[in-house]
């Protein structure tokens, strides 16, 4: 398998990461691609990647993000309001969107994680966000390779 740089940019909006992963191909198996994707991800990729992610609970989220956040859309209005307020507080504190791997998680769980992460210092939070981005990338790469619908 040899995903193109353009396909990889659909997975993660970080051009450096996409270029490094594309240059490392072809990959013999999905596990090889996932290991390479994890290894290629750096702190410098975080800001461009976050710029390509909608807020958790944002009704305007489309494509992959809409699918990944599907459990959030079923949340009660008060939970969605709390997520919106939490997103604002998070962005004021850290200067970027709250990035979290939302697949299979409820709105209440994501809200609890957001509140917990508000207590992090900036360096810790950046490391947590990078780990969350890696998890998102692995899910999206698996879907890309297996052809599973977003």
PyMOL commands that set and color helices and strands:
alter all, ss='L'
color gray80, all
select helices_A, chain A and resi 5-11+15-23+30-40+44-51+63-68+72-74+77-94+107-117+122-146
alter helices_A, ss='H'
color red, helices_A
deselect
rebuild
show_as cartoon
